[in-house]
Amino acid sequence: MKKNGELFILISILAFSISDLFDRVAVIETDPFLATLIKCIIICAFVFLFSLKKGFNLKGSAYFIASGFISEIIGSASFMQALRYGISIALPVIQSQVIFTALFSFLLLNERLSKKAYGGIIVIFAGLATLAYSQAYNSAVSDPIIGFVFALIASVGWGAGAVLWKMGLEHGASSDTGLIIHYLTAIVALSIIVAFRGSFYIRIADVGNLFVAALLDGILGMVALIRSMQYMGATRAQTLKSTYPLLACLLAFLIFKEPITALMAVGMVIATVGVILFENGKNTTAQELHGQ
């Protein structure tokens, strides 16, 4: 059972890491909003096909509409923009998502954190500060701080979207229906934005890149992550999954020759350690609340 969990989490980490490589290639010449729209259409189509036999439950729809708009317009589109500046610029900053998820969980759900989780947040901040400093003096990348900011905006969007998603589930909605509402909202909103911007140009090869990326992170990566949680528990699976930005940056270094300075590497490791502390801290909090 344990080996099955390790196998599934390895598949998940590889899927998330490799998908970012395909996204990185696709957004070189594709508008980030158009790229996000195409991925949303692909993922929504697959979810819809898998959900046909299960029926639909529209409870909590408002939360999924909000999560679709915030997660994909603010989150995913900003991440696509950040990828234009390099995987090694965008991915480490994305780890700050857990901070914003915790913040919005506290504001909207009154969820508490343990001292270990707060310690993890401090360590993440230290890692981000190190990354920001190293990227400010990274002459090999054009405007790295802009990429840093876009990745930070993506983290805010994904953090808020995750909490809204949880609120929708707590109102009795099914995850399948929630996904469909989430992505349909994003598709409508992104279509309007793309039409307004007139950004329709995309190479056939990049459609293929986005298709592969959508299958990897939207389908294979998520399914493998969920299966790994069934075998090894949510906390351990999420903790191991949080290391995937390190692999993605290594692959970008090997394949795309993206520069990674020693200080950037230190910042990445510090931020990852912070995420691991945070994830384990969340588990401690859950156990304390359950005990009460």
C-alpha positions as CSV (number, residue, x, y, z in Angstrom):
1,M,0.0,0.0,0.0
2,K,2.8,2.4,1.0
3,K,4.6,1.6,-2.3
4,N,1.5,2.4,-4.2
5,G,1.2,5.8,-2.5
6,E,4.8,6.6,-3.4
7,L,4.3,5.6,-7.0
8,F,1.3,7.8,-7.4
9,I,2.9,10.8,-5.7
10,L,5.9,10.3,-8.0
11,I,3.6,10.3,-11.0
12,S,1.9,13.4,-9.7
13,I,5.2,15.3,-9.2
14,L,6.5,14.3,-12.6
15,A,3.1,15.3,-14.3
16,F,3.1,18.8,-12.6
17,S,6.7,19.4,-13.4
18,I,6.6,18.4,-17.0
19,S,3.4,20.2,-17.7
20,D,5.1,23.5,-16.8
21,L,7.7,22.8,-19.5
22,F,4.9,22.5,-22.1
23,D,3.2,25.7,-20.8
24,R,6.5,27.5,-20.9
25,V,7.0,26.7,-24.6
26,A,3.4,27.5,-25.4
27,V,3.3,31.1,-23.9
28,I,6.4,32.3,-25.7
29,E,4.2,33.3,-28.6
30,T,0.7,32.8,-27.2
31,D,-1.2,35.4,-25.2
32,P,-1.5,34.2,-21.6
33,F,-5.3,34.7,-21.5
34,L,-5.7,32.6,-24.7
35,A,-3.4,29.9,-23.4
36,T,-5.4,29.7,-20.1
37,L,-8.7,29.6,-22.1
38,I,-7.5,26.7,-24.2
39,K,-6.4,24.7,-21.1
40,C,-9.7,25.4,-19.4
41,I,-11.7,24.2,-22.4
42,I,-9.7,21.0,-22.5
43,I,-9.9,20.2,-18.8
44,C,-13.6,21.1,-18.7
45,A,-14.3,18.8,-21.6
46,F,-12.7,15.8,-19.9
47,V,-14.4,16.5,-16.5
48,F,-17.8,16.8,-18.3
49,L,-17.3,13.4,-20.0
50,F,-16.3,11.7,-16.8
51,S,-19.3,13.3,-14.9
52,L,-22.1,12.4,-17.3
53,K,-23.1,9.2,-15.4
54,K,-23.0,10.9,-12.0
55,G,-25.5,13.7,-12.6
56,F,-25.2,17.3,-11.5
57,N,-25.7,19.1,-8.2
58,L,-26.0,22.9,-8.4
59,K,-25.6,23.5,-4.6
60,G,-23.0,26.1,-3.8
61,S,-22.8,27.3,-7.4
62,A,-22.0,30.9,-6.5
63,Y,-18.8,29.8,-4.8
64,F,-17.6,27.8,-7.9
65,I,-18.5,30.7,-10.2
66,A,-16.3,33.0,-8.0
67,S,-13.5,30.4,-7.8
68,G,-13.5,29.9,-11.5
69,F,-13.2,33.7,-12.1
70,I,-10.5,34.3,-9.4
71,S,-8.5,31.1,-9.8
72,E,-8.3,31.2,-13.6
73,I,-8.4,34.9,-14.5
74,I,-6.2,36.1,-11.6
75,G,-4.4,32.9,-10.9
76,S,-3.7,30.8,-14.0
77,A,-3.5,33.7,-16.5
78,S,-1.0,35.5,-14.2
79,F,1.0,32.3,-13.9
80,M,1.1,31.9,-17.7
81,Q,2.4,35.5,-17.8
82,A,5.0,34.7,-15.2
83,L,6.2,31.7,-17.2
84,R,7.2,34.0,-20.0
85,Y,10.0,35.2,-17.7
86,G,11.1,31.6,-16.9
87,I,10.2,28.6,-14.9
88,S,13.0,29.3,-12.4
89,I,11.4,32.7,-11.9
90,A,7.8,31.7,-11.6
91,L,7.7,28.3,-9.9
92,P,9.5,29.0,-6.6
93,V,7.2,32.0,-6.0
94,I,4.1,29.9,-6.5
95,Q,4.9,28.1,-3.3
96,S,3.6,31.3,-1.5
97,Q,0.1,30.1,-2.4
98,V,-0.2,28.3,0.9
99,I,0.3,31.7,2.7
100,F,-2.7,33.3,0.9
101,T,-4.8,30.1,1.3
102,A,-4.2,30.3,5.0
103,L,-5.0,34.0,5.1
104,F,-8.3,33.7,3.2
105,S,-9.1,30.6,5.3
106,F,-8.7,32.6,8.4
107,L,-10.7,35.6,7.1
108,L,-13.6,33.6,5.5
109,L,-13.7,30.3,7.5
110,N,-12.0,31.4,10.7
111,E,-9.6,28.5,10.5
112,R,-6.7,28.5,12.9
113,L,-3.1,27.5,12.4
114,S,-0.6,25.8,14.7
115,K,2.7,27.4,15.8
116,K,4.5,25.1,13.3
117,A,2.4,26.3,10.5
118,Y,3.2,30.0,11.4
119,G,6.8,29.0,11.5
120,G,6.5,27.6,8.0
121,I,5.0,30.9,6.8
122,I,8.0,32.8,8.2
123,V,10.4,30.4,6.5
124,I,8.5,30.8,3.2
125,F,8.8,34.6,3.5
126,A,12.5,34.2,4.1
127,G,12.8,32.0,0.9
128,L,10.7,34.5,-1.1
129,A,12.9,37.4,0.1
130,T,16.0,35.5,-0.9
131,L,14.5,34.8,-4.3
132,A,13.4,38.4,-4.9
133,Y,16.9,39.6,-4.0
134,S,18.6,37.1,-6.2
135,Q,16.3,37.8,-9.1
136,A,16.7,41.6,-8.8
137,Y,20.3,41.0,-9.8
138,N,19.8,38.2,-12.3
139,S,21.1,39.9,-15.5
140,A,20.5,36.7,-17.5
141,V,16.7,37.3,-17.4
142,S,14.9,40.4,-18.7
143,D,12.8,42.1,-16.0
144,P,12.8,39.1,-13.5
145,I,11.0,41.2,-10.9
146,I,8.0,41.5,-13.2
147,G,7.9,37.8,-13.5
148,F,8.2,37.5,-9.7
149,V,5.2,39.9,-9.3
150,F,3.0,38.0,-11.8
151,A,3.8,34.7,-9.9
152,L,2.8,36.4,-6.6
153,I,-0.5,37.6,-8.1
154,A,-1.1,34.0,-9.3
155,S,-0.5,32.8,-5.8
156,V,-3.1,35.2,-4.4
157,G,-5.6,34.1,-7.0
158,W,-5.1,30.4,-6.5
159,G,-5.1,30.9,-2.7
160,A,-8.5,32.7,-2.7
161,G,-9.9,30.3,-5.3
162,A,-9.0,27.3,-3.1
163,V,-10.9,28.7,-0.2
164,L,-14.0,29.5,-2.3
165,W,-13.8,26.0,-3.7
166,K,-13.8,24.6,-0.2
167,M,-16.8,26.8,0.8
168,G,-18.7,25.5,-2.2
169,L,-18.1,21.9,-1.2
170,E,-19.2,22.7,2.4
171,H,-22.5,23.8,1.0
172,G,-23.2,20.3,-0.3
173,A,-22.0,20.6,-3.9
174,S,-20.3,17.6,-5.7
175,S,-16.7,18.1,-6.8
176,D,-17.5,17.1,-10.4
177,T,-20.3,19.7,-10.7
178,G,-18.1,22.2,-9.0
179,L,-15.3,21.7,-11.5
180,I,-17.7,22.1,-14.5
181,I,-19.2,25.3,-13.1
182,H,-15.7,26.6,-12.2
183,Y,-14.3,26.0,-15.7
184,L,-17.4,27.1,-17.6
185,T,-17.2,30.4,-15.7
186,A,-13.6,30.8,-16.6
187,I,-14.2,29.9,-20.2
188,V,-16.9,32.6,-20.6
189,A,-14.8,35.3,-18.8
190,L,-11.6,34.4,-20.7
191,S,-13.4,34.4,-24.0
192,I,-14.6,37.9,-23.4
193,I,-11.1,39.0,-22.4
194,V,-9.5,37.4,-25.4
195,A,-12.1,38.9,-27.8
196,F,-11.6,42.3,-26.2
197,R,-7.8,42.0,-26.5
198,G,-8.0,40.6,-30.0
199,S,-5.3,38.0,-29.1
200,F,-6.3,35.1,-31.3
201,Y,-3.0,34.1,-32.7
202,I,-1.6,30.7,-31.7
203,R,0.5,28.1,-33.5
204,I,-0.8,24.6,-34.0
205,A,2.2,23.3,-32.2
206,D,1.3,25.4,-29.1
207,V,-2.2,24.1,-29.1
208,G,-0.6,20.6,-28.8
209,N,1.7,21.9,-26.1
210,L,-1.3,23.2,-24.1
211,F,-3.3,20.0,-24.7
212,V,-0.4,17.9,-23.3
213,A,0.0,20.3,-20.3
214,A,-3.7,20.2,-19.6
215,L,-3.7,16.4,-19.6
216,L,-0.6,16.3,-17.3
217,D,-1.6,18.8,-14.6
218,G,-5.4,19.0,-15.0
219,I,-6.0,15.2,-15.3
220,L,-3.1,12.9,-14.6
221,G,-1.4,15.0,-11.9
222,M,-4.6,15.6,-10.0
223,V,-5.8,12.0,-10.3
224,A,-2.4,10.6,-9.2
225,L,-2.3,13.1,-6.2
226,I,-5.8,12.1,-5.1
227,R,-4.9,8.4,-5.3
228,S,-1.6,9.0,-3.4
229,M,-3.7,10.7,-0.6
230,Q,-5.8,7.5,-0.3
231,Y,-2.7,5.4,0.4
232,M,-0.4,7.7,2.4
233,G,-2.7,10.5,3.7
234,A,-3.4,14.0,2.6
235,T,-0.6,15.7,4.6
236,R,2.2,13.5,3.5
237,A,1.0,13.6,-0.1
238,Q,0.7,17.4,-0.2
239,T,4.1,17.7,1.5
240,L,5.8,15.6,-1.1
241,K,3.9,17.3,-3.9
242,S,5.1,20.7,-2.7
243,T,8.6,19.7,-3.8
244,Y,7.7,19.6,-7.5
245,P,8.8,23.2,-8.3
246,L,12.4,22.1,-7.5
247,L,12.2,19.4,-10.1
248,A,10.5,21.7,-12.6
249,C,13.3,24.3,-12.1
250,L,16.0,21.5,-12.6
251,L,14.3,20.3,-15.8
252,A,14.1,23.9,-17.0
253,F,17.8,24.3,-16.3
254,L,18.7,21.1,-18.1
255,I,16.3,21.5,-21.1
256,F,16.0,25.2,-21.6
257,K,19.3,26.3,-20.0
258,E,17.5,28.7,-17.7
259,P,20.0,30.2,-15.3
260,I,19.8,29.3,-11.7
261,T,22.3,31.1,-9.4
262,A,23.5,29.7,-6.1
263,L,21.4,32.3,-4.2
264,M,18.3,31.4,-6.2
265,A,18.8,27.7,-5.4
266,V,19.1,28.6,-1.7
267,G,15.9,30.6,-1.9
268,M,14.0,27.7,-3.6
269,V,15.1,25.3,-0.9
270,I,14.2,27.6,1.9
271,A,10.7,28.2,0.5
272,T,10.2,24.5,0.0
273,V,11.2,23.8,3.6
274,G,8.7,26.4,4.7
275,V,5.9,24.8,2.7
276,I,6.8,21.4,4.2
277,L,6.6,22.9,7.7
278,F,3.4,24.6,6.9
279,E,1.7,21.4,5.5
280,N,2.8,19.4,8.6
281,G,1.6,22.3,10.8
282,K,-1.8,22.2,9.2
283,N,-2.0,18.5,10.1
284,T,-1.2,19.3,13.7
285,T,-4.0,21.8,13.8
286,A,-6.5,19.4,12.4
287,Q,-5.6,16.8,15.0
288,E,-5.9,19.4,17.8
289,L,-9.4,20.5,16.6
290,H,-10.5,16.9,16.2
291,G,-9.4,16.2,19.8
292,Q,-11.5,19.1,21.1
